[in-house]
Amino acid sequence: MTNLAFIMLAVLSLGIVLGFIRLVLGPNIPDRLVALDLLTTVGVGIAALYAVAFDQPVYLDVAIVLALVAFLGTVTFARYIEKWAHHGD
């Protein structure tokens, strides 16, 4: 693993920590949804970094599947929040 990969892993780890703090503290559901999306996106980045750093292309498939699942989850949660917000009207 090169020095650049270690630096990128440190930055991604910082993103996980900050995203987890926002996920726990909130203050509301949309903020937590964005934090959860950030955590899954960072997970995709870590899988891609591992695939490139260790020459394991199978982890790129893992990154693609994780990205698709994260996208579908985000869209589903956003639709739920939108219906929940309009339900109060």
N, CA, C and O atoms as a MOPAC input file, in Angstrom:
PM7 MOZYME 1SCF
protein

 N      0.85300 1    -1.17700 1     0.00000 1
 C      0.00000 1     0.00000 1     0.00000 1
 C      0.89800 1     1.23900 1     0.00000 1
 O      1.83300 1     1.33600 1     0.79500 1
 N      0.61600 1     2.15500 1    -0.87100 1
 C      1.46700 1     3.34000 1    -0.99300 1
 C      1.10200 1     4.38200 1     0.06400 1
 O      0.09300 1     4.26800 1     0.76000 1
 N      1.95100 1     5.39300 1     0.15800 1
 C      1.68600 1     6.47800 1     1.10700 1
 C      0.40600 1     7.21700 1     0.75200 1
 O     -0.33800 1     7.63300 1     1.64000 1
 N      0.14300 1     7.38400 1    -0.54400 1
 C     -1.07600 1     8.05900 1    -0.97200 1
 C     -2.32100 1     7.29100 1    -0.52800 1
 O     -3.31500 1     7.89400 1    -0.12300 1
 N     -2.26400 1     5.97800 1    -0.60300 1
 C     -3.39700 1     5.16600 1    -0.16500 1
 C     -3.63200 1     5.32500 1     1.33300 1
 O     -4.77800 1     5.36800 1     1.78100 1
 N     -2.55700 1     5.41300 1     2.10600 1
 C     -2.70600 1     5.62400 1     3.55200 1
 C     -3.32200 1     6.99100 1     3.84100 1
 O     -4.14800 1     7.12400 1     4.74300 1
 N     -2.92300 1     7.99400 1     3.08400 1
 C     -3.49500 1     9.33400 1     3.27300 1
 C     -4.97300 1     9.32900 1     2.91700 1
 O     -5.79600 1     9.90700 1     3.62800 1
 N     -5.30200 1     8.67100 1     1.80900 1
 C     -6.70800 1     8.59100 1     1.41000 1
 C     -7.53400 1     7.82200 1     2.43500 1
 O     -8.67600 1     8.18900 1     2.71100 1
 N     -6.96500 1     6.75800 1     3.00000 1
 C     -7.66500 1     6.00600 1     4.03300 1
 C     -7.88700 1     6.85700 1     5.27900 1
 O     -8.92800 1     6.74500 1     5.92700 1
 N     -6.92800 1     7.69700 1     5.61700 1
 C     -7.08300 1     8.59200 1     6.77100 1
 C     -8.19500 1     9.60600 1     6.52400 1
 O     -8.98500 1     9.89100 1     7.42300 1
 N     -8.26000 1    10.14800 1     5.31800 1
 C     -9.31500 1    11.11500 1     4.99100 1
 C    -10.68400 1    10.44400 1     5.01300 1
 O    -11.64900 1    11.01200 1     5.52400 1
 N    -10.76900 1     9.23600 1     4.45900 1
 C    -12.03600 1     8.50800 1     4.48400 1
 C    -12.44600 1     8.15600 1     5.92100 1
 O    -13.62900 1     8.19200 1     6.26100 1
 N    -11.47400 1     7.82300 1     6.74400 1
 C    -11.77100 1     7.53400 1     8.15100 1
 C    -12.29600 1     8.77400 1     8.87000 1
 O    -13.20900 1     8.68200 1     9.69100 1
 N    -11.72500 1     9.91500 1     8.56400 1
 C    -12.22600 1    11.16800 1     9.13400 1
 C    -13.66500 1    11.41200 1     8.68500 1
 O    -14.49600 1    11.86400 1     9.47300 1
 N    -13.95600 1    11.11500 1     7.43100 1
 C    -15.32500 1    11.24200 1     6.94100 1
 C    -16.28700 1    10.32900 1     7.67800 1
 O    -17.42500 1    10.71500 1     7.94300 1
 N    -15.84700 1     9.12700 1     8.01200 1
 C    -16.68900 1     8.20300 1     8.77600 1
 C    -16.97200 1     8.77000 1    10.15900 1
 O    -18.11100 1     8.74900 1    10.62400 1
 N    -15.93800 1     9.27200 1    10.81100 1
 C    -16.11600 1     9.81600 1    12.16500 1
 C    -17.07700 1    11.00400 1    12.15200 1
 O    -17.99500 1    11.07600 1    12.96900 1
 N    -16.86200 1    11.93300 1    11.22300 1
 C    -17.73000 1    13.11100 1    11.16000 1
 C    -19.15200 1    12.74800 1    10.75700 1
 O    -20.11300 1    13.31800 1    11.27400 1
 N    -19.28900 1    11.80300 1     9.83700 1
 C    -20.62000 1    11.35700 1     9.44500 1
 C    -21.35100 1    10.66100 1    10.58200 1
 O    -22.55500 1    10.84800 1    10.75700 1
 N    -20.62600 1     9.86000 1    11.35500 1
 C    -21.24900 1     9.18200 1    12.48500 1
 C    -21.67900 1    10.17400 1    13.55700 1
 O    -22.72300 1     9.99900 1    14.18600 1
 N    -20.88100 1    11.21300 1    13.76700 1
 C    -21.26800 1    12.24100 1    14.74100 1
 C    -22.56200 1    12.92100 1    14.30200 1
 O    -23.45700 1    13.13400 1    15.12000 1
 N    -22.66700 1    13.26500 1    13.01200 1
 C    -23.89000 1    13.90100 1    12.50100 1
 C    -25.06400 1    12.93300 1    12.57100 1
 O    -26.19500 1    13.35000 1    12.82300 1
 N    -24.80800 1    11.64600 1    12.34900 1
 C    -25.87100 1    10.64700 1    12.42600 1
 C    -26.42300 1    10.54900 1    13.84300 1
 O    -27.63300 1    10.42000 1    14.03100 1
 N    -25.56100 1    10.60900 1    14.81700 1
 C    -25.99700 1    10.49100 1    16.21200 1
 C    -26.64600 1    11.78500 1    16.70600 1
 O    -27.68100 1    11.74000 1    17.37000 1
 N    -26.05600 1    12.92200 1    16.39400 1
 C    -26.54100 1    14.18400 1    16.94400 1
 C    -27.75500 1    14.75600 1    16.20700 1
 O    -28.52400 1    15.52000 1    16.79100 1
 N    -27.93100 1    14.40500 1    14.96900 1
 C    -29.11300 1    14.89000 1    14.24100 1
 C    -28.93000 1    16.28500 1    13.70200 1
 O    -27.94200 1    16.51200 1    13.00400 1
 N    -29.77000 1    17.20600 1    13.95800 1
 C    -30.87200 1    17.27800 1    14.90600 1
 C    -32.20700 1    16.76800 1    14.36100 1
 O    -33.14200 1    16.56500 1    15.13500 1
 N    -32.31700 1    16.55400 1    13.04000 1
 C    -33.59200 1    16.07300 1    12.52700 1
 C    -33.35000 1    14.91400 1    11.55600 1
 O    -32.20800 1    14.56300 1    11.26100 1
 N    -34.43000 1    14.33700 1    11.07300 1
 C    -34.33300 1    13.14000 1    10.23500 1
 C    -33.61000 1    13.39800 1     8.91600 1
 O    -32.77800 1    12.57500 1     8.53400 1
 N    -33.87300 1    14.48600 1     8.19700 1
 C    -33.11800 1    14.69000 1     6.95100 1
 C    -31.60700 1    14.80600 1     7.16600 1
 O    -30.83100 1    14.33700 1     6.33300 1
 N    -31.18300 1    15.42100 1     8.26300 1
 C    -29.75400 1    15.49000 1     8.55400 1
 C    -29.17600 1    14.09600 1     8.77300 1
 O    -28.07200 1    13.79500 1     8.32000 1
 N    -29.91600 1    13.26400 1     9.45900 1
 C    -29.46800 1    11.89400 1     9.70000 1
 C    -29.44700 1    11.09000 1     8.41100 1
 O    -28.58500 1    10.23100 1     8.22800 1
 N    -30.38300 1    11.36000 1     7.52500 1
 C    -30.41500 1    10.67900 1     6.23300 1
 C    -29.18600 1    11.04200 1     5.40100 1
 O    -28.57900 1    10.17100 1     4.77800 1
 N    -28.82500 1    12.29600 1     5.39000 1
 C    -27.63200 1    12.72800 1     4.64800 1
 C    -26.38300 1    12.10700 1     5.27100 1
 O    -25.47100 1    11.70300 1     4.54900 1
 N    -26.33100 1    12.02600 1     6.59000 1
 C    -25.18200 1    11.41200 1     7.25300 1
 C    -25.09000 1     9.92700 1     6.91600 1
 O    -23.99400 1     9.41200 1     6.69800 1
 N    -26.21200 1     9.24100 1     6.87100 1
 C    -26.20900 1     7.82900 1     6.51100 1
 C    -25.75500 1     7.64500 1     5.06400 1
 O    -25.02000 1     6.70700 1     4.75400 1
 N    -26.18900 1     8.53000 1     4.19100 1
 C    -25.75200 1     8.48100 1     2.79900 1
 C    -24.24900 1     8.74000 1     2.70600 1
 O    -23.55900 1     8.10400 1     1.90900 1
 N    -23.74300 1     9.65900 1     3.50700 1
 C    -22.30600 1     9.92000 1     3.54300 1
 C    -21.53800 1     8.67200 1     3.97300 1
 O    -20.51300 1     8.33600 1     3.38100 1
 N    -22.03100 1     7.99100 1     4.99600 1
 C    -21.34400 1     6.79500 1     5.48400 1
 C    -21.30900 1     5.70200 1     4.42300 1
 O    -20.29200 1     5.02700 1     4.27000 1
 N    -22.38900 1     5.51900 1     3.69700 1
 C    -22.38000 1     4.50600 1     2.64900 1
 C    -21.47600 1     4.91900 1     1.48700 1
 O    -20.81300 1     4.07400 1     0.88400 1
 N    -21.44800 1     6.20000 1     1.17600 1
 C    -20.56800 1     6.67500 1     0.11000 1
 C    -19.10200 1     6.50200 1     0.49700 1
 O    -18.27800 1     6.13700 1    -0.34100 1
 N    -18.78000 1     6.75900 1     1.73900 1
 C    -17.41100 1     6.54300 1     2.20800 1
 C    -17.08500 1     5.04700 1     2.17700 1
 O    -15.95600 1     4.66500 1     1.87000 1
 N    -18.06200 1     4.20800 1     2.49000 1
 C    -17.85700 1     2.76500 1     2.37500 1
 C    -17.53500 1     2.34700 1     0.95200 1
 O    -16.69000 1     1.48000 1     0.73100 1
 N    -18.19900 1     2.95500 1    -0.00300 1
 C    -17.90000 1     2.70200 1    -1.41700 1
 C    -16.46400 1     3.13300 1    -1.72200 1
 O    -15.72800 1     2.43000 1    -2.41400 1
 N    -16.08300 1     4.27900 1    -1.20500 1
 C    -14.71800 1     4.76500 1    -1.42100 1
 C    -13.67200 1     3.84800 1    -0.82100 1
 O    -12.62000 1     3.62800 1    -1.42100 1
 N    -13.94800 1     3.31500 1     0.35200 1
 C    -13.00300 1     2.40000 1     1.00000 1
 C    -12.88300 1     1.10800 1     0.19900 1
 O    -11.78000 1     0.59400 1     0.01200 1
 N    -14.01100 1     0.58200 1    -0.27400 1
 C    -13.96600 1    -0.64100 1    -1.08800 1
 C    -13.19000 1    -0.39900 1    -2.37800 1
 O    -12.40600 1    -1.25000 1    -2.79900 1
 N    -13.40300 1     0.75000 1    -3.00400 1
 C    -12.67400 1     1.06400 1    -4.23800 1
 C    -11.18400 1     1.26100 1    -3.95600 1
 O    -10.34100 1     0.81100 1    -4.73100 1
 N    -10.86400 1     1.92000 1    -2.87000 1
 C     -9.46100 1     2.11800 1    -2.49800 1
 C     -8.77500 1     0.77900 1    -2.24800 1
 O     -7.64000 1     0.57800 1    -2.67800 1
 N     -9.44100 1    -0.12200 1    -1.56900 1
 C     -8.88000 1    -1.44400 1    -1.30600 1
 C     -8.66400 1    -2.19400 1    -2.61500 1
 O     -7.64200 1    -2.85700 1    -2.79700 1
 N     -9.63500 1    -2.08700 1    -3.52900 1
 C     -9.52000 1    -2.77300 1    -4.81600 1
 C     -8.31100 1    -2.28600 1    -5.59600 1
 O     -7.59200 1    -3.08600 1    -6.19500 1
 N     -8.08500 1    -0.99700 1    -5.59500 1
 C     -6.96100 1    -0.44000 1    -6.35400 1
 C     -5.63300 1    -0.68900 1    -5.64000 1
 O     -4.64500 1    -1.05200 1    -6.27800 1
 N     -5.60500 1    -0.49600 1    -4.32100 1
 C     -4.34600 1    -0.60500 1    -3.58000 1
 C     -3.80800 1    -2.03000 1    -3.56100 1
 O     -2.59600 1    -2.23600 1    -3.62600 1
 N     -4.69800 1    -3.01600 1    -3.47300 1
 C     -4.25200 1    -4.39800 1    -3.37200 1
 C     -4.51300 1    -5.20000 1    -4.64700 1
 O     -4.40200 1    -6.42600 1    -4.64300 1
 N     -4.85600 1    -4.51600 1    -5.73400 1
 C     -5.09500 1    -5.15800 1    -7.03100 1
 C     -6.10300 1    -6.30500 1    -6.90200 1
 O     -5.85200 1    -7.42900 1    -7.33600 1
 N     -7.23800 1    -5.99000 1    -6.29800 1
 C     -8.32900 1    -6.94600 1    -6.11600 1
 C     -9.58100 1    -6.38900 1    -6.79100 1
 O    -10.40400 1    -5.76700 1    -6.12000 1
 N     -9.74600 1    -6.59000 1    -8.07600 1
 C    -10.86900 1    -5.96800 1    -8.79900 1
 C    -12.23900 1    -6.44500 1    -8.34100 1
 O    -13.24000 1    -5.79300 1    -8.63800 1
 N    -12.31200 1    -7.55400 1    -7.63400 1
 C    -13.61000 1    -8.03600 1    -7.17100 1
 C    -14.25300 1    -7.03200 1    -6.20300 1
 O    -15.47800 1    -6.97000 1    -6.09700 1
 N    -13.43500 1    -6.25600 1    -5.50600 1
 C    -13.98500 1    -5.26900 1    -4.57700 1
 C    -14.60600 1    -4.07200 1    -5.28900 1
 O    -15.37600 1    -3.32600 1    -4.68400 1
 N    -14.28500 1    -3.88200 1    -6.55200 1
 C    -14.98500 1    -2.85800 1    -7.32900 1
 C    -16.43800 1    -3.26600 1    -7.54200 1
 O    -17.32900 1    -2.41700 1    -7.55600 1
 N    -16.67600 1    -4.56400 1    -7.70800 1
 C    -18.05000 1    -5.05600 1    -7.79000 1
 C    -18.79400 1    -4.80200 1    -6.48000 1
 O    -19.96400 1    -4.41800 1    -6.47900 1
 N    -18.10400 1    -5.01900 1    -5.38000 1
 C    -18.70000 1    -4.73900 1    -4.07100 1
 C    -19.04300 1    -3.26200 1    -3.95600 1
 O    -20.10900 1    -2.90900 1    -3.45300 1
 N    -18.15600 1    -2.40500 1    -4.41600 1
 C    -18.39100 1    -0.95600 1    -4.34800 1
 C    -19.59500 1    -0.56400 1    -5.19800 1
 O    -20.40400 1     0.26400 1    -4.78100 1
 N    -19.71900 1    -1.15300 1    -6.38500 1
 C    -20.84700 1    -0.82600 1    -7.25600 1
 C    -22.16300 1    -1.26800 1    -6.63800 1
 O    -23.13900 1    -0.51800 1    -6.65800 1
 N    -22.20300 1    -2.47500 1    -6.09000 1
 C    -23.44000 1    -2.96900 1    -5.46400 1
 C    -23.79300 1    -2.12500 1    -4.24800 1
 O    -24.96100 1    -1.79200 1    -4.04500 1
 N    -22.80700 1    -1.77600 1    -3.44300 1
 C    -23.06300 1    -0.93600 1    -2.27700 1
 C    -23.58200 1     0.43500 1    -2.68700 1
 O    -24.47400 1     0.98400 1    -2.03900 1
 N    -23.03200 1     0.98500 1    -3.75100 1
 C    -23.49800 1     2.28900 1    -4.23900 1
 C    -24.94600 1     2.20300 1    -4.71500 1
 O    -25.73500 1     3.10900 1    -4.44500 1
 N    -25.30400 1     1.13800 1    -5.41300 1
 C    -26.68500 1     0.98400 1    -5.88200 1
 C    -27.65800 1     0.80900 1    -4.72500 1
 O    -28.73600 1     1.40400 1    -4.72500 1
 N    -27.29300 1     0.01100 1    -3.75600 1
 C    -28.15600 1    -0.19100 1    -2.58600 1
 C    -28.29200 1     1.10900 1    -1.80000 1
 O    -29.38000 1     1.43600 1    -1.32600 1
 N    -27.19900 1     1.84700 1    -1.66000 1
 C    -27.25300 1     3.12600 1    -0.94700 1
 C    -28.15000 1     4.10900 1    -1.67600 1
 O    -28.92500 1     4.82900 1    -1.04600 1
 N    -28.05200 1     4.14500 1    -3.00400 1
 C    -28.90000 1     5.04400 1    -3.77900 1
 C    -30.37600 1     4.69200 1    -3.60600 1
 O    -31.20700 1     5.57200 1    -3.37600 1
 N    -30.69100 1     3.42900 1    -3.71500 1
 C    -32.09400 1     3.01100 1    -3.54900 1
 C    -32.59700 1     3.30400 1    -2.13700 1
 O    -33.74100 1     3.72400 1    -1.96200 1
 N    -31.76500 1     3.08900 1    -1.14800 1
 C    -32.14900 1     3.39500 1     0.22600 1
 C    -32.38100 1     4.87900 1     0.44100 1
 O    -33.32800 1     5.27200 1     1.12200 1
 N    -31.52500 1     5.69700 1    -0.13500 1
 C    -31.67800 1     7.14200 1     0.00100 1
 C    -32.95500 1     7.62900 1    -0.67100 1
 O    -33.67300 1     8.46200 1    -0.11800 1
 N    -33.23500 1     7.11600 1    -1.84800 1
 C    -34.46200 1     7.50800 1    -2.54600 1
 C    -35.68800 1     7.06300 1    -1.75100 1
 O    -36.65600 1     7.81400 1    -1.63200 1
 N    -35.64900 1     5.86400 1    -1.21400 1
 C    -36.78000 1     5.35900 1    -0.42500 1
 C    -36.99800 1     6.20500 1     0.82200 1
 O    -38.12900 1     6.59000 1     1.11700 1
 N    -35.93400 1     6.49700 1     1.55400 1
 C    -36.06600 1     7.32300 1     2.75300 1
 C    -36.54600 1     8.72600 1     2.40800 1
 O    -37.35300 1     9.30200 1     3.13700 1
 N    -36.05900 1     9.27700 1     1.30900 1
 C    -36.47500 1    10.62500 1     0.90300 1
 C    -37.96900 1    10.65200 1     0.57200 1
 O    -38.67100 1    11.59400 1     0.93900 1
 N    -38.44700 1     9.62900 1    -0.11400 1
 C    -39.88500 1     9.56400 1    -0.41900 1
 C    -40.71000 1     9.42000 1     0.85800 1
 O    -41.78000 1    10.01500 1     0.98300 1
 N    -40.20700 1     8.62700 1     1.80400 1
 C    -40.89800 1     8.46800 1     3.08100 1
 C    -40.95300 1     9.79000 1     3.83700 1
 O    -41.99700 1    10.15400 1     4.37700 1
 N    -39.85000 1    10.50000 1     3.87700 1
 C    -39.80900 1    11.78700 1     4.57500 1
 C    -40.72600 1    12.79100 1     3.89100 1
 O    -41.40300 1    13.57200 1     4.56000 1
 N    -40.75000 1    12.77400 1     2.56700 1
 C    -41.62100 1    13.68400 1     1.82300 1
 C    -43.09800 1    13.40600 1     2.14600 1
 O    -43.86700 1    14.34400 1     2.35700 1
 N    -43.49000 1    12.16000 1     2.18500 1
 C    -44.87900 1    11.81300 1     2.52800 1
 C    -45.18000 1    12.16300 1     3.98100 1
 O    -46.27500 1    12.62300 1     4.30300 1
 N    -44.19100 1    11.93900 1     4.86300 1
 C    -44.38700 1    12.24700 1     6.27600 1
 C    -44.54500 1    13.74900 1     6.49000 1
 O    -45.34800 1    14.17700 1     7.31900 1
 N    -43.78000 1    14.55200 1     5.74400 1
 C    -43.86100 1    16.00900 1     5.86900 1
 C    -45.20100 1    16.53000 1     5.35500 1
 O    -45.76800 1    17.45300 1     5.94000 1
 N    -45.70900 1    15.95300 1     4.27700 1
 C    -46.98800 1    16.40600 1     3.71700 1
 C    -48.16700 1    15.85200 1     4.49300 1
 O    -49.27400 1    16.38200 1     4.39300 1
 N    -47.95400 1    14.80500 1     5.26000 1
 C    -49.03600 1    14.22500 1     6.06400 1
 C    -49.48000 1    15.19500 1     7.16100 1
 O    -50.64400 1    15.19200 1     7.56200 1
 N    -48.56100 1    16.01600 1     7.63800 1
 C    -48.87800 1    16.95800 1     8.71300 1
 C    -49.68300 1    18.16800 1     8.24700 1
 O    -50.22700 1    18.89300 1     9.07900 1
 N    -49.77200 1    18.40600 1     6.92800 1
 C    -50.50100 1    19.57100 1     6.40100 1
 C    -51.99200 1    19.46400 1     6.60900 1
 O    -52.73500 1    20.36500 1     6.22000 1

